[in-house]
C-alpha cells in the first residue's frame, strides 16, 4: 500500500469533537471517525473547556485505533501524522497535538501542524477535486465567522470577520433563549422550516457598511428583546426571521468579495454551512459564472479528514513541523 498511496493520519480535538481520520493521497478518505461530546456539554448549554479536554484524553486512543482499523492499516503504514494546532481551546488542542507528536516520534514519521480554519476550507476539495486556487472562503462555525481570500495552502488573506459573536454562537444563544437546547443550529434550522408566516422582522445586520465585516450580538439582542416584548410570539416564525437575517449578511459579504476580487469560486465551510436555508439561498444567489462549493454536512462540522487533507498539501511540499510546535487559542490573521 505504501508504494501506491501517501497515507496521512489526521487528528482533531480543538473544541468538543475528538476525531481521527486516515486519508490517502490527500484525497480519498479511508476512515473518518468522530466522537462528539455534545451529550456531555448539553447540560451546560455550551462547551465547558476543562470537561472537554478531559473527555478528549479519555477518548483519543480508541478513536485513533478505530481510524486505523477502519482504514485497514497499521501505524507502520503511515507516511505522516497531523493535528490541529490552532485556533481552539488550548486544553483540548493539546490532546490531539500531543498524541500526534507521540505517533510521529515512535513511528519516525513527519509531524504536520494544521490551522483549523484552513482545514475547514480545504474540506471542500474532497467532493470537488476540480476546485482550484484562488477561492473566496467563508468560514462559519461555533468559534469563527470570517471571510478569506485563499490563494494557496498556507496563504489565506483575511477579508473580514465578526467583531463580536460568531454566527454559530448566535444560533446557539438564540436557541438557548428559545429553550431549544444545545447545539442550537440544527434545532433552529428545523424549527424555522415550520414557520407559517415567513417575514423578516429583525434589523438587517451591518448591511449598510460597505466592507467585509460581520456582527451578531445586535441581532441576538434584537431576538431576545422581541421575545421578551412578545411572549406569545410564534417561535418558528422568530426562528425563521432570525435565520434570514443571520444568513443574509453572510451571503451579501461573500458574493460582494467574489465579485469585487473577480474570483468566481466560493467555498463555504464550518458547522453553520450545514444550515439548510443557507444552502438553499446560495443556489439562488450565485450567478452563472460563479461556483459555490460546500462540503456535505458531515464534512462541514469538525472532523479530522480535513486536517489530513490540508496536512498532505504541506507534506507534499516538504513542509513539516518540529515536535516543539505549540498550540494557540487564536491565530494571527493575514497571509500565512
Ligand atoms: O464547525 P463546528 O462543528 O465546530 C466549531 O465551532 O469549530 O460548528 C459548530 C456550530 C455550532 O454553533 C452549531 O450550532 C452550528 O455549527 N450548526 C448549525 C447547523 N448545524 C450546526 N448552525 C446552523 N444551522 C445548522 N444546521
py3Dmol code that shows the C-alpha trace and the ligand (Angstrom):
import py3Dmol

protein = """\
ATOM      1  CA  UNK A   1       0.000   0.000   0.000  1.00  0.00           C
ATOM      2  CA  UNK A   2       2.801   2.367   0.974  1.00  0.00           C
ATOM      3  CA  UNK A   3       4.277   2.380  -2.528  1.00  0.00           C
ATOM      4  CA  UNK A   4       0.960   3.282  -4.068  1.00  0.00           C
ATOM      5  CA  UNK A   5      -0.502   5.919  -1.762  1.00  0.00           C
ATOM      6  CA  UNK A   6       0.701   8.582   0.640  1.00  0.00           C
ATOM      7  CA  UNK A   7      -1.167   7.818   3.857  1.00  0.00           C
ATOM      8  CA  UNK A   8      -1.780  10.540   6.416  1.00  0.00           C
ATOM      9  CA  UNK A   9      -3.344  10.241   9.853  1.00  0.00           C
ATOM     10  CA  UNK A  10      -5.164  13.425  10.911  1.00  0.00           C
ATOM     11  CA  UNK A  11      -6.206  14.174  14.479  1.00  0.00           C
ATOM     12  CA  UNK A  12      -8.612  16.872  15.669  1.00  0.00           C
ATOM     13  CA  UNK A  13      -9.636  17.951  19.181  1.00  0.00           C
ATOM     14  CA  UNK A  14      -9.887  21.753  19.018  1.00  0.00           C
ATOM     15  CA  UNK A  15     -13.350  22.004  20.593  1.00  0.00           C
ATOM     16  CA  UNK A  16     -15.809  19.265  21.511  1.00  0.00           C
ATOM     17  CA  UNK A  17     -15.191  16.611  18.854  1.00  0.00           C
ATOM     18  CA  UNK A  18     -12.438  14.018  19.163  1.00  0.00           C
ATOM     19  CA  UNK A  19     -11.643  12.872  15.650  1.00  0.00           C
ATOM     20  CA  UNK A  20      -9.153  10.746  13.731  1.00  0.00           C
ATOM     21  CA  UNK A  21      -9.017  10.024  10.026  1.00  0.00           C
ATOM     22  CA  UNK A  22      -6.807   8.243   7.520  1.00  0.00           C
ATOM     23  CA  UNK A  23      -6.674   9.909   4.115  1.00  0.00           C
ATOM     24  CA  UNK A  24      -4.864   8.535   1.061  1.00  0.00           C
ATOM     25  CA  UNK A  25      -3.043  10.963  -1.243  1.00  0.00           C
ATOM     26  CA  UNK A  26      -4.801  13.914   0.377  1.00  0.00           C
ATOM     27  CA  UNK A  27      -7.970  12.962  -1.485  1.00  0.00           C
ATOM     28  CA  UNK A  28      -9.511   9.622  -0.519  1.00  0.00           C
ATOM     29  CA  UNK A  29     -10.996   9.183   2.928  1.00  0.00           C
ATOM     30  CA  UNK A  30     -10.216   5.673   4.192  1.00  0.00           C
ATOM     31  CA  UNK A  31     -11.687   6.356   7.632  1.00  0.00           C
ATOM     32  CA  UNK A  32     -13.284   9.346   9.337  1.00  0.00           C
ATOM     33  CA  UNK A  33     -14.079   8.699  12.990  1.00  0.00           C
ATOM     34  CA  UNK A  34     -15.711  11.471  15.035  1.00  0.00           C
ATOM     35  CA  UNK A  35     -16.698  11.194  18.669  1.00  0.00           C
ATOM     36  CA  UNK A  36     -18.898  14.100  19.725  1.00  0.00           C
ATOM     37  CA  UNK A  37     -19.110  15.376  23.295  1.00  0.00           C
ATOM     38  CA  UNK A  38     -22.428  17.137  22.664  1.00  0.00           C
ATOM     39  CA  UNK A  39     -24.276  14.970  25.190  1.00  0.00           C
ATOM     40  CA  UNK A  40     -21.733  15.800  27.891  1.00  0.00           C
ATOM     41  CA  UNK A  41     -21.958  19.576  27.328  1.00  0.00           C
ATOM     42  CA  UNK A  42     -25.703  19.770  26.686  1.00  0.00           C
ATOM     43  CA  UNK A  43     -26.479  20.191  30.391  1.00  0.00           C
ATOM     44  CA  UNK A  44     -24.341  23.379  30.404  1.00  0.00           C
ATOM     45  CA  UNK A  45     -25.779  24.726  27.100  1.00  0.00           C
ATOM     46  CA  UNK A  46     -22.246  25.179  25.799  1.00  0.00           C
ATOM     47  CA  UNK A  47     -18.783  23.667  25.789  1.00  0.00           C
ATOM     48  CA  UNK A  48     -17.037  23.555  29.191  1.00  0.00           C
ATOM     49  CA  UNK A  49     -13.305  23.684  28.351  1.00  0.00           C
ATOM     50  CA  UNK A  50     -11.998  21.631  31.294  1.00  0.00           C
ATOM     51  CA  UNK A  51     -14.578  18.887  30.766  1.00  0.00           C
ATOM     52  CA  UNK A  52     -13.834  18.906  27.026  1.00  0.00           C
ATOM     53  CA  UNK A  53     -10.092  18.342  27.416  1.00  0.00           C
ATOM     54  CA  UNK A  54     -10.593  15.501  29.904  1.00  0.00           C
ATOM     55  CA  UNK A  55     -13.081  13.814  27.600  1.00  0.00           C
ATOM     56  CA  UNK A  56     -10.650  14.130  24.647  1.00  0.00           C
ATOM     57  CA  UNK A  57      -7.953  12.482  26.743  1.00  0.00           C
ATOM     58  CA  UNK A  58     -10.192   9.539  27.599  1.00  0.00           C
ATOM     59  CA  UNK A  59     -11.335   9.074  24.009  1.00  0.00           C
ATOM     60  CA  UNK A  60      -8.423   9.754  21.707  1.00  0.00           C
ATOM     61  CA  UNK A  61      -6.580   6.407  21.835  1.00  0.00           C
ATOM     62  CA  UNK A  62      -9.730   4.453  21.000  1.00  0.00           C
ATOM     63  CA  UNK A  63     -10.570   6.843  18.161  1.00  0.00           C
ATOM     64  CA  UNK A  64      -7.098   6.522  16.640  1.00  0.00           C
ATOM     65  CA  UNK A  65      -7.273   2.703  16.852  1.00  0.00           C
ATOM     66  CA  UNK A  66     -10.685   2.744  15.192  1.00  0.00           C
ATOM     67  CA  UNK A  67      -9.469   5.061  12.393  1.00  0.00           C
ATOM     68  CA  UNK A  68      -6.547   2.754  11.602  1.00  0.00           C
ATOM     69  CA  UNK A  69      -8.697  -0.399  11.862  1.00  0.00           C
ATOM     70  CA  UNK A  70     -11.390   1.029   9.593  1.00  0.00           C
ATOM     71  CA  UNK A  71      -8.762   2.077   7.053  1.00  0.00           C
ATOM     72  CA  UNK A  72      -7.275  -1.434   7.239  1.00  0.00           C
ATOM     73  CA  UNK A  73      -3.775  -0.184   8.036  1.00  0.00           C
ATOM     74  CA  UNK A  74      -1.396  -0.049  10.989  1.00  0.00           C
ATOM     75  CA  UNK A  75       0.848   2.712  12.341  1.00  0.00           C
ATOM     76  CA  UNK A  76       3.756   1.448  10.255  1.00  0.00           C
ATOM     77  CA  UNK A  77       1.878   2.152   7.009  1.00  0.00           C
ATOM     78  CA  UNK A  78       1.605   5.881   7.737  1.00  0.00           C
ATOM     79  CA  UNK A  79       3.697   8.466   5.879  1.00  0.00           C
ATOM     80  CA  UNK A  80       2.870  11.395   8.165  1.00  0.00           C
ATOM     81  CA  UNK A  81       0.711  12.340  11.108  1.00  0.00           C
ATOM     82  CA  UNK A  82      -1.045  15.683  11.576  1.00  0.00           C
ATOM     83  CA  UNK A  83      -3.063  17.547  14.181  1.00  0.00           C
ATOM     84  CA  UNK A  84      -4.945  20.811  14.516  1.00  0.00           C
ATOM     85  CA  UNK A  85      -2.780  23.233  16.445  1.00  0.00           C
ATOM     86  CA  UNK A  86      -4.830  26.455  16.289  1.00  0.00           C
ATOM     87  CA  UNK A  87      -7.241  28.139  16.951  1.00  0.00           C
ATOM     88  CA  UNK A  88      -9.313  26.450  19.643  1.00  0.00           C
ATOM     89  CA  UNK A  89      -9.483  25.614  23.317  1.00  0.00           C
ATOM     90  CA  UNK A  90      -5.888  25.213  24.450  1.00  0.00           C
ATOM     91  CA  UNK A  91      -6.508  22.279  26.809  1.00  0.00           C
ATOM     92  CA  UNK A  92      -8.437  20.487  24.066  1.00  0.00           C
ATOM     93  CA  UNK A  93      -5.955  21.248  21.259  1.00  0.00           C
ATOM     94  CA  UNK A  94      -3.148  19.772  23.349  1.00  0.00           C
ATOM     95  CA  UNK A  95      -4.674  16.282  23.350  1.00  0.00           C
ATOM     96  CA  UNK A  96      -4.594  15.713  19.578  1.00  0.00           C
ATOM     97  CA  UNK A  97      -1.283  17.577  19.247  1.00  0.00           C
ATOM     98  CA  UNK A  98       0.498  15.512  21.898  1.00  0.00           C
ATOM     99  CA  UNK A  99      -0.975  12.281  20.525  1.00  0.00           C
ATOM    100  CA  UNK A 100       0.172  13.140  17.010  1.00  0.00           C
ATOM    101  CA  UNK A 101       3.644  14.048  18.238  1.00  0.00           C
ATOM    102  CA  UNK A 102       3.857  10.728  20.109  1.00  0.00           C
ATOM    103  CA  UNK A 103       2.931   8.834  16.913  1.00  0.00           C
ATOM    104  CA  UNK A 104       5.474  10.890  14.961  1.00  0.00           C
ATOM    105  CA  UNK A 105       8.241  10.169  17.468  1.00  0.00           C
ATOM    106  CA  UNK A 106       7.548   6.469  17.933  1.00  0.00           C
ATOM    107  CA  UNK A 107       6.929   5.711  14.242  1.00  0.00           C
ATOM    108  CA  UNK A 108       9.661   8.027  12.976  1.00  0.00           C
ATOM    109  CA  UNK A 109       7.313   9.836  10.585  1.00  0.00           C
ATOM    110  CA  UNK A 110       6.939  13.599   9.986  1.00  0.00           C
ATOM    111  CA  UNK A 111       4.502  15.655  12.003  1.00  0.00           C
ATOM    112  CA  UNK A 112       2.410  18.424  10.422  1.00  0.00           C
ATOM    113  CA  UNK A 113       0.600  21.080  12.445  1.00  0.00           C
ATOM    114  CA  UNK A 114      -2.561  22.453  10.828  1.00  0.00           C
ATOM    115  CA  UNK A 115      -4.648  25.623  11.142  1.00  0.00           C
ATOM    116  CA  UNK A 116      -8.223  24.548  11.911  1.00  0.00           C
ATOM    117  CA  UNK A 117      -9.806  27.262   9.720  1.00  0.00           C
ATOM    118  CA  UNK A 118      -7.613  26.388   6.760  1.00  0.00           C
ATOM    119  CA  UNK A 119      -8.538  22.714   7.232  1.00  0.00           C
ATOM    120  CA  UNK A 120     -12.275  23.538   7.240  1.00  0.00           C
ATOM    121  CA  UNK A 121     -11.988  25.491   3.982  1.00  0.00           C
ATOM    122  CA  UNK A 122      -9.982  22.714   2.337  1.00  0.00           C
ATOM    123  CA  UNK A 123     -12.627  20.072   3.186  1.00  0.00           C
ATOM    124  CA  UNK A 124     -14.366  21.201   0.001  1.00  0.00           C
ATOM    125  CA  UNK A 125     -11.647  19.521  -2.103  1.00  0.00           C
ATOM    126  CA  UNK A 126     -12.811  16.004  -1.132  1.00  0.00           C
ATOM    127  CA  UNK A 127     -16.046  16.187  -3.069  1.00  0.00           C
ATOM    128  CA  UNK A 128     -14.856  18.759  -5.610  1.00  0.00           C
ATOM    129  CA  UNK A 129     -11.416  17.827  -6.920  1.00  0.00           C
ATOM    130  CA  UNK A 130     -11.887  20.422  -9.679  1.00  0.00           C
ATOM    131  CA  UNK A 131     -11.808  23.247  -7.114  1.00  0.00           C
ATOM    132  CA  UNK A 132      -8.711  25.403  -7.607  1.00  0.00           C
ATOM    133  CA  UNK A 133      -6.971  28.379  -6.001  1.00  0.00           C
ATOM    134  CA  UNK A 134      -7.650  31.218  -5.549  1.00  0.00           C
ATOM    135  CA  UNK A 135     -11.067  30.966  -3.955  1.00  0.00           C
ATOM    136  CA  UNK A 136     -13.156  33.031  -1.559  1.00  0.00           C
ATOM    137  CA  UNK A 137     -13.579  31.107   1.700  1.00  0.00           C
ATOM    138  CA  UNK A 138     -16.380  31.798   4.158  1.00  0.00           C
ATOM    139  CA  UNK A 139     -15.770  30.044   7.463  1.00  0.00           C
ATOM    140  CA  UNK A 140     -18.876  29.838   9.635  1.00  0.00           C
ATOM    141  CA  UNK A 141     -18.600  27.814  12.825  1.00  0.00           C
ATOM    142  CA  UNK A 142     -19.261  27.984  16.548  1.00  0.00           C
ATOM    143  CA  UNK A 143     -15.966  29.732  17.150  1.00  0.00           C
ATOM    144  CA  UNK A 144     -15.438  31.776  13.994  1.00  0.00           C
ATOM    145  CA  UNK A 145     -17.136  33.838  11.330  1.00  0.00           C
ATOM    146  CA  UNK A 146     -14.555  35.019   8.839  1.00  0.00           C
ATOM    147  CA  UNK A 147     -14.116  35.644   5.142  1.00  0.00           C
ATOM    148  CA  UNK A 148     -10.824  34.855   3.402  1.00  0.00           C
ATOM    149  CA  UNK A 149      -9.188  35.085   0.043  1.00  0.00           C
ATOM    150  CA  UNK A 150      -7.472  31.694  -0.135  1.00  0.00           C
ATOM    151  CA  UNK A 151      -4.575  31.953  -2.560  1.00  0.00           C
ATOM    152  CA  UNK A 152      -2.866  28.650  -1.873  1.00  0.00           C
ATOM    153  CA  UNK A 153      -2.152  26.294   1.004  1.00  0.00           C
ATOM    154  CA  UNK A 154      -0.650  28.467   3.741  1.00  0.00           C
ATOM    155  CA  UNK A 155      -1.861  31.662   2.072  1.00  0.00           C
ATOM    156  CA  UNK A 156      -5.146  32.887   3.488  1.00  0.00           C
ATOM    157  CA  UNK A 157      -5.763  36.620   3.438  1.00  0.00           C
ATOM    158  CA  UNK A 158      -8.395  37.729   5.928  1.00  0.00           C
ATOM    159  CA  UNK A 159     -11.000  39.959   4.289  1.00  0.00           C
ATOM    160  CA  UNK A 160     -13.293  40.381   7.275  1.00  0.00           C
ATOM    161  CA  UNK A 161     -14.582  38.721  10.404  1.00  0.00           C
ATOM    162  CA  UNK A 162     -17.144  39.138  13.151  1.00  0.00           C
ATOM    163  CA  UNK A 163     -16.400  41.918  15.565  1.00  0.00           C
ATOM    164  CA  UNK A 164     -18.339  40.113  18.306  1.00  0.00           C
ATOM    165  CA  UNK A 165     -20.214  36.771  18.368  1.00  0.00           C
ATOM    166  CA  UNK A 166     -19.706  34.175  15.681  1.00  0.00           C
ATOM    167  CA  UNK A 167     -22.791  33.203  13.678  1.00  0.00           C
ATOM    168  CA  UNK A 168     -22.790  29.706  15.246  1.00  0.00           C
ATOM    169  CA  UNK A 169     -22.691  31.275  18.694  1.00  0.00           C
ATOM    170  CA  UNK A 170     -25.697  33.435  17.736  1.00  0.00           C
ATOM    171  CA  UNK A 171     -27.621  30.297  16.691  1.00  0.00           C
ATOM    172  CA  UNK A 172     -26.641  28.622  19.974  1.00  0.00           C
ATOM    173  CA  UNK A 173     -27.578  31.605  22.161  1.00  0.00           C
ATOM    174  CA  UNK A 174     -30.899  32.222  20.401  1.00  0.00           C
ATOM    175  CA  UNK A 175     -31.706  28.528  20.751  1.00  0.00           C
ATOM    176  CA  UNK A 176     -30.883  28.646  24.431  1.00  0.00           C
ATOM    177  CA  UNK A 177     -33.192  31.639  24.887  1.00  0.00           C
ATOM    178  CA  UNK A 178     -35.955  29.870  22.967  1.00  0.00           C
ATOM    179  CA  UNK A 179     -35.476  26.919  25.337  1.00  0.00           C
ATOM    180  CA  UNK A 180     -34.468  24.648  22.456  1.00  0.00           C
ATOM    181  CA  UNK A 181     -31.184  23.301  23.782  1.00  0.00           C
ATOM    182  CA  UNK A 182     -27.629  22.899  22.525  1.00  0.00           C
ATOM    183  CA  UNK A 183     -26.263  22.932  19.880  1.00  0.00           C
ATOM    184  CA  UNK A 184     -28.724  25.489  18.582  1.00  0.00           C
ATOM    185  CA  UNK A 185     -28.007  25.480  14.851  1.00  0.00           C
ATOM    186  CA  UNK A 186     -29.734  22.253  13.842  1.00  0.00           C
ATOM    187  CA  UNK A 187     -32.798  22.889  16.067  1.00  0.00           C
ATOM    188  CA  UNK A 188     -33.290  26.493  14.915  1.00  0.00           C
ATOM    189  CA  UNK A 189     -32.816  25.331  11.317  1.00  0.00           C
ATOM    190  CA  UNK A 190     -35.514  22.643  11.728  1.00  0.00           C
ATOM    191  CA  UNK A 191     -37.900  24.930  13.630  1.00  0.00           C
ATOM    192  CA  UNK A 192     -37.610  27.738  11.052  1.00  0.00           C
ATOM    193  CA  UNK A 193     -38.862  25.308   8.379  1.00  0.00           C
ATOM    194  CA  UNK A 194     -42.177  25.104  10.279  1.00  0.00           C
ATOM    195  CA  UNK A 195     -42.857  28.868  10.143  1.00  0.00           C
ATOM    196  CA  UNK A 196     -46.189  29.694   8.553  1.00  0.00           C
ATOM    197  CA  UNK A 197     -45.639  33.460   8.267  1.00  0.00           C
ATOM    198  CA  UNK A 198     -42.204  33.916   6.691  1.00  0.00           C
ATOM    199  CA  UNK A 199     -41.323  37.531   7.353  1.00  0.00           C
ATOM    200  CA  UNK A 200     -38.025  39.089   8.334  1.00  0.00           C
ATOM    201  CA  UNK A 201     -38.863  41.187  11.400  1.00  0.00           C
ATOM    202  CA  UNK A 202     -35.331  41.826  12.632  1.00  0.00           C
ATOM    203  CA  UNK A 203     -32.938  44.612  11.698  1.00  0.00           C
ATOM    204  CA  UNK A 204     -30.622  43.983   8.822  1.00  0.00           C
ATOM    205  CA  UNK A 205     -27.207  43.365  10.285  1.00  0.00           C
ATOM    206  CA  UNK A 206     -24.467  45.753   9.178  1.00  0.00           C
ATOM    207  CA  UNK A 207     -25.634  45.694   5.580  1.00  0.00           C
ATOM    208  CA  UNK A 208     -25.254  49.444   5.329  1.00  0.00           C
ATOM    209  CA  UNK A 209     -21.475  49.206   5.744  1.00  0.00           C
ATOM    210  CA  UNK A 210     -19.520  48.605   2.598  1.00  0.00           C
ATOM    211  CA  UNK A 211     -16.890  46.243   3.970  1.00  0.00           C
ATOM    212  CA  UNK A 212     -16.475  42.565   4.770  1.00  0.00           C
ATOM    213  CA  UNK A 213     -17.173  42.658   8.494  1.00  0.00           C
ATOM    214  CA  UNK A 214     -19.846  40.789  10.426  1.00  0.00           C
ATOM    215  CA  UNK A 215     -21.619  41.333  13.737  1.00  0.00           C
ATOM    216  CA  UNK A 216     -24.097  39.098  15.521  1.00  0.00           C
ATOM    217  CA  UNK A 217     -24.543  40.375  19.063  1.00  0.00           C
ATOM    218  CA  UNK A 218     -27.061  43.072  17.962  1.00  0.00           C
ATOM    219  CA  UNK A 219     -29.211  40.530  16.133  1.00  0.00           C
ATOM    220  CA  UNK A 220     -29.114  38.164  19.101  1.00  0.00           C
ATOM    221  CA  UNK A 221     -30.218  41.002  21.418  1.00  0.00           C
ATOM    222  CA  UNK A 222     -32.995  42.006  18.994  1.00  0.00           C
ATOM    223  CA  UNK A 223     -34.345  38.433  19.088  1.00  0.00           C
ATOM    224  CA  UNK A 224     -34.226  38.319  22.885  1.00  0.00           C
ATOM    225  CA  UNK A 225     -35.903  41.756  23.219  1.00  0.00           C
ATOM    226  CA  UNK A 226     -38.601  40.744  20.735  1.00  0.00           C
ATOM    227  CA  UNK A 227     -39.393  37.594  22.704  1.00  0.00           C
ATOM    228  CA  UNK A 228     -39.494  39.495  25.989  1.00  0.00           C
ATOM    229  CA  UNK A 229     -41.891  42.057  24.486  1.00  0.00           C
ATOM    230  CA  UNK A 230     -43.987  39.375  22.724  1.00  0.00           C
ATOM    231  CA  UNK A 231     -44.117  36.314  24.977  1.00  0.00           C
ATOM    232  CA  UNK A 232     -46.822  34.770  22.783  1.00  0.00           C
ATOM    233  CA  UNK A 233     -44.743  35.073  19.603  1.00  0.00           C
ATOM    234  CA  UNK A 234     -44.688  32.040  17.350  1.00  0.00           C
ATOM    235  CA  UNK A 235     -41.260  30.500  17.944  1.00  0.00           C
ATOM    236  CA  UNK A 236     -40.987  29.036  14.453  1.00  0.00           C
ATOM    237  CA  UNK A 237     -41.587  32.486  12.965  1.00  0.00           C
ATOM    238  CA  UNK A 238     -38.991  34.029  15.278  1.00  0.00           C
ATOM    239  CA  UNK A 239     -36.502  31.292  14.346  1.00  0.00           C
ATOM    240  CA  UNK A 240     -37.221  31.905  10.656  1.00  0.00           C
ATOM    241  CA  UNK A 241     -36.747  35.682  10.919  1.00  0.00           C
ATOM    242  CA  UNK A 242     -33.521  35.327  12.933  1.00  0.00           C
ATOM    243  CA  UNK A 243     -32.105  32.823  10.474  1.00  0.00           C
ATOM    244  CA  UNK A 244     -32.922  35.009   7.463  1.00  0.00           C
ATOM    245  CA  UNK A 245     -31.098  37.987   8.985  1.00  0.00           C
ATOM    246  CA  UNK A 246     -28.146  35.863  10.068  1.00  0.00           C
ATOM    247  CA  UNK A 247     -27.719  34.345   6.612  1.00  0.00           C
ATOM    248  CA  UNK A 248     -28.345  37.463   4.553  1.00  0.00           C
ATOM    249  CA  UNK A 249     -25.213  39.195   5.748  1.00  0.00           C
ATOM    250  CA  UNK A 250     -23.089  36.084   5.177  1.00  0.00           C
ATOM    251  CA  UNK A 251     -24.151  35.807   1.559  1.00  0.00           C
ATOM    252  CA  UNK A 252     -24.025  39.526   0.885  1.00  0.00           C
ATOM    253  CA  UNK A 253     -20.420  39.813   2.076  1.00  0.00           C
ATOM    254  CA  UNK A 254     -19.261  36.624   0.396  1.00  0.00           C
ATOM    255  CA  UNK A 255     -20.650  37.357  -3.044  1.00  0.00           C
ATOM    256  CA  UNK A 256     -19.512  41.012  -2.816  1.00  0.00           C
ATOM    257  CA  UNK A 257     -15.955  39.789  -2.200  1.00  0.00           C
ATOM    258  CA  UNK A 258     -16.111  37.273  -5.043  1.00  0.00           C
ATOM    259  CA  UNK A 259     -17.356  39.906  -7.462  1.00  0.00           C
ATOM    260  CA  UNK A 260     -15.051  42.713  -6.421  1.00  0.00           C
ATOM    261  CA  UNK A 261     -11.954  40.469  -6.416  1.00  0.00           C
ATOM    262  CA  UNK A 262     -13.135  38.689  -9.581  1.00  0.00           C
ATOM    263  CA  UNK A 263     -12.775  35.272  -8.011  1.00  0.00           C
ATOM    264  CA  UNK A 264     -15.742  33.162  -9.130  1.00  0.00           C
ATOM    265  CA  UNK A 265     -15.011  30.186  -6.833  1.00  0.00           C
ATOM    266  CA  UNK A 266     -16.524  30.287  -3.332  1.00  0.00           C
ATOM    267  CA  UNK A 267     -16.131  27.762  -0.516  1.00  0.00           C
ATOM    268  CA  UNK A 268     -18.479  27.881   2.469  1.00  0.00           C
ATOM    269  CA  UNK A 269     -17.435  25.630   5.350  1.00  0.00           C
ATOM    270  CA  UNK A 270     -17.756  25.103   9.102  1.00  0.00           C
ATOM    271  CA  UNK A 271     -20.689  23.850  11.175  1.00  0.00           C
ATOM    272  CA  UNK A 272     -23.146  26.564  10.101  1.00  0.00           C
ATOM    273  CA  UNK A 273     -22.571  25.611   6.448  1.00  0.00           C
ATOM    274  CA  UNK A 274     -24.765  22.607   7.271  1.00  0.00           C
ATOM    275  CA  UNK A 275     -27.722  25.034   7.541  1.00  0.00           C
ATOM    276  CA  UNK A 276     -30.424  24.018   5.077  1.00  0.00           C
ATOM    277  CA  UNK A 277     -31.656  27.568   4.371  1.00  0.00           C
ATOM    278  CA  UNK A 278     -28.119  28.824   3.747  1.00  0.00           C
ATOM    279  CA  UNK A 279     -27.592  26.015   1.262  1.00  0.00           C
ATOM    280  CA  UNK A 280     -30.880  26.862  -0.440  1.00  0.00           C
ATOM    281  CA  UNK A 281     -30.168  30.611  -0.695  1.00  0.00           C
ATOM    282  CA  UNK A 282     -26.647  30.091  -2.014  1.00  0.00           C
ATOM    283  CA  UNK A 283     -28.058  28.441  -5.109  1.00  0.00           C
ATOM    284  CA  UNK A 284     -30.374  31.378  -5.765  1.00  0.00           C
ATOM    285  CA  UNK A 285     -27.622  33.964  -5.218  1.00  0.00           C
ATOM    286  CA  UNK A 286     -24.845  32.517  -7.373  1.00  0.00           C
ATOM    287  CA  UNK A 287     -24.606  33.899 -10.876  1.00  0.00           C
ATOM    288  CA  UNK A 288     -23.977  31.740 -13.903  1.00  0.00           C
ATOM    289  CA  UNK A 289     -20.181  32.023 -13.828  1.00  0.00           C
ATOM    290  CA  UNK A 290     -19.921  31.530 -10.046  1.00  0.00           C
ATOM    291  CA  UNK A 291     -19.485  28.142  -8.425  1.00  0.00           C
ATOM    292  CA  UNK A 292     -20.114  27.611  -4.735  1.00  0.00           C
ATOM    293  CA  UNK A 293     -18.512  24.584  -3.114  1.00  0.00           C
ATOM    294  CA  UNK A 294     -19.976  23.427   0.191  1.00  0.00           C
ATOM    295  CA  UNK A 295     -18.774  20.229   1.831  1.00  0.00           C
ATOM    296  CA  UNK A 296     -21.547  17.774   2.665  1.00  0.00           C
ATOM    297  CA  UNK A 297     -22.846  18.330   6.226  1.00  0.00           C
ATOM    298  CA  UNK A 298     -20.641  15.584   7.736  1.00  0.00           C
ATOM    299  CA  UNK A 299     -17.532  17.313   6.393  1.00  0.00           C
ATOM    300  CA  UNK A 300     -18.754  20.792   7.445  1.00  0.00           C
ATOM    301  CA  UNK A 301     -18.672  20.058  11.156  1.00  0.00           C
ATOM    302  CA  UNK A 302     -15.402  19.289  12.937  1.00  0.00           C
ATOM    303  CA  UNK A 303     -13.621  16.232  11.570  1.00  0.00           C
ATOM    304  CA  UNK A 304     -10.062  15.007  11.103  1.00  0.00           C
ATOM    305  CA  UNK A 305     -10.258  14.133   7.399  1.00  0.00           C
ATOM    306  CA  UNK A 306      -9.959  17.847   6.612  1.00  0.00           C
ATOM    307  CA  UNK A 307      -6.871  18.007   8.837  1.00  0.00           C
ATOM    308  CA  UNK A 308      -5.238  15.110   6.976  1.00  0.00           C
ATOM    309  CA  UNK A 309      -6.073  16.696   3.591  1.00  0.00           C
ATOM    310  CA  UNK A 310      -4.613  20.115   4.459  1.00  0.00           C
ATOM    311  CA  UNK A 311      -1.564  18.445   6.037  1.00  0.00           C
ATOM    312  CA  UNK A 312      -0.991  16.379   2.898  1.00  0.00           C
ATOM    313  CA  UNK A 313      -0.613  19.605   0.907  1.00  0.00           C
ATOM    314  CA  UNK A 314       2.099  20.805   3.295  1.00  0.00           C
ATOM    315  CA  UNK A 315       3.766  17.379   3.432  1.00  0.00           C
ATOM    316  CA  UNK A 316       3.995  17.036  -0.348  1.00  0.00           C
ATOM    317  CA  UNK A 317       5.636  20.473  -0.496  1.00  0.00           C
ATOM    318  CA  UNK A 318       8.219  19.360   2.037  1.00  0.00           C
ATOM    319  CA  UNK A 319       6.761  21.431   4.862  1.00  0.00           C
ATOM    320  CA  UNK A 320       6.599  19.572   8.183  1.00  0.00           C
ATOM    321  CA  UNK A 321       6.903  20.749  11.777  1.00  0.00           C
ATOM    322  CA  UNK A 322       9.121  20.029  14.764  1.00  0.00           C
ATOM    323  CA  UNK A 323       7.938  18.278  17.899  1.00  0.00           C
ATOM    324  CA  UNK A 324       8.354  21.591  19.716  1.00  0.00           C
ATOM    325  CA  UNK A 325       5.423  23.075  17.738  1.00  0.00           C
ATOM    326  CA  UNK A 326       2.919  24.685  20.073  1.00  0.00           C
ATOM    327  CA  UNK A 327      -0.848  25.103  20.210  1.00  0.00           C
ATOM    328  CA  UNK A 328      -2.543  28.532  20.156  1.00  0.00           C
ATOM    329  CA  UNK A 329      -6.012  29.664  21.180  1.00  0.00           C
ATOM    330  CA  UNK A 330      -6.022  32.321  18.457  1.00  0.00           C
ATOM    331  CA  UNK A 331      -4.343  32.856  15.136  1.00  0.00           C
ATOM    332  CA  UNK A 332      -2.656  35.835  13.586  1.00  0.00           C
ATOM    333  CA  UNK A 333      -4.747  36.752  10.579  1.00  0.00           C
ATOM    334  CA  UNK A 334      -3.168  37.880   7.354  1.00  0.00           C
ATOM    335  CA  UNK A 335      -1.400  35.996   4.630  1.00  0.00           C
ATOM    336  CA  UNK A 336       0.079  32.967   6.389  1.00  0.00           C
TER     337      UNK A 336
END
"""
ligand_1 = """\
26
LIG
O -17.560 23.793 12.911
P -18.298 23.302 14.101
O -18.743 21.876 14.119
O -17.474 23.480 15.416
C -16.698 24.584 15.697
O -17.276 25.546 16.236
O -15.496 24.545 15.373
O -19.547 24.304 14.287
C -20.465 24.160 15.336
C -21.523 25.248 15.165
C -22.486 25.328 16.325
O -22.614 26.687 16.726
C -23.792 24.798 15.743
O -24.947 25.359 16.357
C -23.664 25.218 14.292
O -22.292 24.965 13.979
N -24.523 24.427 13.399
C -25.516 24.972 12.663
C -26.173 23.897 11.996
N -25.526 22.736 12.331
C -24.511 23.095 13.188
N -25.923 26.256 12.541
C -26.982 26.500 11.735
N -27.666 25.521 11.099
C -27.290 24.230 11.174
N -27.982 23.269 10.529
"""
view = py3Dmol.view(width=600, height=400)
view.addModel(protein, "pdb")
view.setStyle({"model": 0}, {"cartoon": {"style": "trace"}})
view.addModel(ligand_1, "xyz")
view.setStyle({"model": 1}, {"stick": {}})
view.zoomTo()
view.show()
